[in-house]
């Protein structure tokens, strides 16, 4: 089972969603308050399992309603995803993946792990 790890960073507070193997599969923006980070975690828990995947790596892709995962290629040609909540806000992002298949696996891992992931706050 995955877990959300909320932690302090130099500029505020952020969270990572880790798979059962300890790998980070999604990360948040930096928040200014712990409560905001906790709300972000809850938003990922609520939205990830029901979000569709909008594949922006293909021409004429179908635009999906929120919540959704947007899969895209970054400036260096790597595949990435971002999870958007019902209100269109980005609530989690991925690392860069060399292959599209790996990026899809990352999305599936977030969908599978987010709902019942425990929440751990690191001091």
Secondary structure by P-SEA (a helix, b strand, c coil): cbbbbbbbcccccbbbbbcccccccccccccccaaaaaaaaaaaaacccccccccccccccccccccbbbbbbccccccbbbbbcccccccccccccccaaaaaaaaaaaaaccccbbbbbcc
